[in-house]
Amino acid sequence: MSGPRGLSATGPRAAPRWQATLAMTAAELRLALRRGETLVATAILPVVVLVFFASVGILPTTTARSVDFLLPGAIAFAIIATSLVSLGITTAYDRFYGVLKRLGGSPLSRAELVAGKMLAVLVVEIVQVALLVGAATVLLGWTASPGASVGTALAALLLGTLAFAGLGLLLAGSLRAETMLAVANGLFVASLLLGGIVLPIDHLPAPLAALAGALPAAALSDAFRVALGLSGDGTGALILLAGWGLGATGLAALTFRWE
């Protein structure tokens, strides 16, 4: 026997998992729109980096036009800034201020929290990619290569988000807020230098190039270069991203602490 909508004979029914996840996603997006500094860092800064470095032409690239090399790197830059840095830092401070402790008292599970935050990040990243491609087209005269692949671009976006959001949440669920702030910014700088974003990794010293090749930042940049038709096979890069993503996200869902 059931009572009013949402109630059973024994009390309120928990919302379906998908509904709880979408509610978490919507809440994260509303909060993101209120953080002006976050919007600047995630939406404006990658476009500025792309236009500046493509215009001055001071960086060594592997393509005839610098924009062809820099656009995939700028997309990777945006994903890392949003998934690892912004998500990780805001989540760590939500733990510090007790926001997540209150969520922990709700029916929301760790997995639903992780999924909701990742979906919100993915929405922001789609907007970022549109802004970067638009800026490259209008301001820098970029055109897609005949070998460009939308499917590979979507795979890179999804797997890159999985990898870096998983890392961000894994760290945010374990570290103190102040520590997370330092670690996230350090990893961001390391990704910028070693991720093939503004400098090809084959221009690095051999030990650093070998290290960079095993990290997800360089794999993400390579995957987007394949997606935009600048290189041939992105299978290895996508597999590496998938490994990092599944490992980091799985650990985040298992170990995330609410407080």
C-alpha positions in Angstrom: 0.0 0.0 0.0 1.4 3.4 -0.9 0.6 6.9 0.4 1.2 10.3 -1.3 3.6 10.5 -4.2 7.2 9.8 -3.1 6.0 8.0 0.0 5.5 4.3 0.7 3.8 2.6 3.6 7.2 2.6 5.4 8.2 6.2 4.6 9.9 8.3 1.9 11.4 6.5 -1.1 14.9 7.3 -2.2 15.2 8.9 -5.6 16.4 6.7 -8.4 20.2 6.7 -8.8 20.1 8.5 -12.2 17.8 11.2 -10.7 20.1 11.8 -7.7 23.1 12.0 -10.1 21.4 14.6 -12.4 20.3 16.6 -9.3 24.0 16.7 -8.2 25.0 17.7 -11.7 22.5 20.6 -11.8 23.6 21.9 -8.4 27.3 21.8 -9.5 26.5 23.8 -12.7 24.6 26.4 -10.7 27.5 26.8 -8.4 30.0 27.0 -11.3 28.0 29.9 -12.8 28.4 31.9 -9.5 32.2 31.5 -9.4 33.4 34.4 -11.5 37.1 33.6 -11.0 36.5 30.0 -12.0 34.7 31.0 -15.2 37.6 33.3 -16.2 40.1 30.5 -15.5 38.2 27.8 -17.4 36.5 29.7 -20.2 38.7 32.7 -20.9 42.3 31.7 -20.0 42.5 28.8 -22.5 41.3 31.1 -25.4 43.9 33.7 -24.3 46.7 31.2 -24.3 45.7 29.9 -27.7 45.4 33.3 -29.4 48.6 34.7 -27.8 50.9 31.8 -28.6 49.5 31.3 -32.0 49.9 35.0 -32.8 53.4 35.5 -31.6 54.8 32.4 -33.2 57.7 32.0 -30.7 57.2 28.3 -29.9 58.6 25.4 -31.8 55.8 23.3 -33.3 55.5 20.2 -35.4 53.0 21.7 -37.9 53.3 24.4 -40.6 50.9 26.7 -38.8 51.2 27.1 -35.1 47.4 27.2 -34.6 47.2 23.6 -35.8 49.6 22.4 -33.1 48.3 24.7 -30.4 44.5 24.2 -30.7 44.6 20.5 -29.6 46.9 21.5 -26.7 44.6 24.4 -25.8 41.6 22.0 -25.6 43.7 19.7 -23.4 44.7 22.7 -21.3 41.0 23.6 -20.8 40.1 20.1 -19.8 42.9 19.8 -17.2 42.0 23.3 -15.8 38.4 22.3 -15.4 38.6 18.6 -14.4 41.7 18.6 -12.3 42.3 22.1 -10.9 38.9 23.7 -10.6 37.0 20.5 -9.7 39.6 19.3 -7.3 40.1 22.6 -5.4 36.4 23.4 -5.1 35.6 19.9 -3.9 38.4 20.0 -1.3 37.1 23.2 0.1 33.5 21.8 0.1 34.9 19.1 2.4 36.7 21.7 4.5 33.5 23.8 5.0 31.3 20.8 5.7 29.3 21.0 2.6 30.1 17.4 1.7 29.4 16.2 5.2 25.8 17.3 4.8 25.6 15.6 1.5 27.0 12.5 3.1 24.0 12.4 5.4 21.7 12.2 2.3 21.0 9.1 0.3 23.6 10.3 -2.2 26.3 7.7 -2.6 30.0 8.2 -3.3 29.6 6.9 -6.9 26.6 9.3 -7.5 28.6 12.2 -6.1 31.6 11.4 -8.4 29.3 10.9 -11.4 27.4 14.1 -10.8 30.5 16.2 -10.5 32.0 14.6 -13.6 28.9 15.3 -15.7 28.9 18.9 -14.7 32.5 19.2 -15.7 31.7 17.6 -19.0 29.1 20.2 -19.8 31.5 23.0 -19.0 34.1 21.4 -21.2 31.8 21.2 -24.2 31.3 25.0 -23.9 35.1 25.4 -23.6 35.7 23.4 -26.8 33.1 25.4 -28.7 34.8 28.7 -27.6 38.3 27.5 -28.5 37.3 26.1 -31.9 35.3 29.3 -32.6 38.2 31.6 -31.6 40.7 29.5 -33.7 38.4 29.8 -36.7 37.4 33.4 -36.5 40.6 35.0 -35.1 43.3 32.7 -36.4 41.9 31.4 -39.7 41.9 27.7 -38.6 40.1 25.1 -40.7 39.6 21.5 -39.8 41.8 18.9 -41.7 40.1 16.5 -44.0 41.3 13.7 -41.7 39.5 15.2 -38.6 37.3 12.7 -36.7 34.4 13.8 -34.5 34.3 10.3 -33.0 37.9 10.4 -31.9 37.4 13.9 -30.5 34.4 12.7 -28.4 36.4 9.8 -27.2 39.3 12.0 -26.2 36.9 14.4 -24.4 35.2 11.7 -22.4 38.3 9.8 -21.5 40.3 12.9 -20.7 37.5 14.1 -18.4 37.4 10.6 -16.8 41.1 10.7 -16.2 41.6 14.2 -14.9 38.3 14.5 -13.0 39.0 11.2 -11.5 42.4 12.4 -10.3 40.9 15.7 -9.1 38.3 13.9 -7.0 40.7 11.2 -5.8 43.0 13.9 -4.4 40.2 16.2 -3.1 38.7 13.3 -1.2 42.0 12.5 0.6 43.9 15.8 1.0 43.4 18.8 3.2 42.1 21.8 1.2 45.3 23.8 1.5 47.3 20.9 0.4 45.0 20.2 -2.5 45.4 23.8 -3.6 49.2 23.4 -3.8 49.1 20.0 -5.3 46.5 20.8 -8.0 48.4 23.9 -9.1 51.7 22.0 -9.1 50.2 19.2 -11.3 48.7 21.9 -13.6 52.1 23.5 -14.2 53.6 20.1 -14.7 51.0 19.2 -17.2 51.5 22.4 -19.1 55.2 21.8 -19.3 55.2 18.0 -19.9 51.8 17.6 -21.7 52.7 18.6 -25.2 50.4 21.5 -24.8 52.6 24.4 -25.9 55.8 22.5 -26.5 56.2 19.1 -28.3 57.4 16.5 -25.9 60.2 15.4 -28.3 61.8 18.8 -27.6 62.2 17.8 -24.0 65.3 16.0 -22.6 65.0 12.3 -23.1 64.2 11.3 -19.5 61.5 14.0 -19.3 60.1 13.0 -22.7 59.9 9.4 -21.5 58.1 10.5 -18.3 55.7 12.7 -20.3 54.8 9.9 -22.6 53.4 7.9 -19.7 51.3 10.7 -18.3 47.7 11.5 -19.2 48.3 15.1 -20.2 50.5 14.2 -23.3 48.1 11.4 -24.2 45.2 13.9 -24.2 47.0 16.4 -26.4 48.0 13.6 -28.8 44.5 12.2 -28.9 43.1 15.6 -29.9 45.8 16.1 -32.5 44.7 12.7 -34.0 41.0 13.9 -33.8 41.9 17.1 -35.7 43.7 15.1 -38.4 47.2 16.1 -37.5 48.6 12.6 -36.8 47.6 9.1 -37.8 46.7 6.8 -34.9 45.4 7.7 -31.5 44.8 4.2 -30.2 47.7 4.2 -27.8 46.8 7.6 -26.4 43.2 6.7 -25.9 44.1 3.4 -24.2 46.5 5.3 -21.8 43.7 7.8 -21.0 41.3 5.0 -20.4 43.7 3.3 -18.0 44.3 6.5 -16.0 40.6 7.3 -16.0 39.3 3.9 -14.9 42.0 3.7 -12.2 41.6 7.2 -10.8 37.8 7.2 -10.9 37.5 3.8 -9.4 39.8 4.8 -6.5 37.9 8.1 -6.1 34.6 6.3 -5.8 36.0 3.8 -3.3 38.0 6.1 -1.1 36.3 9.5 -1.2 35.8 10.9 2.3 32.9 13.2 3.0 34.8 15.1 5.7 
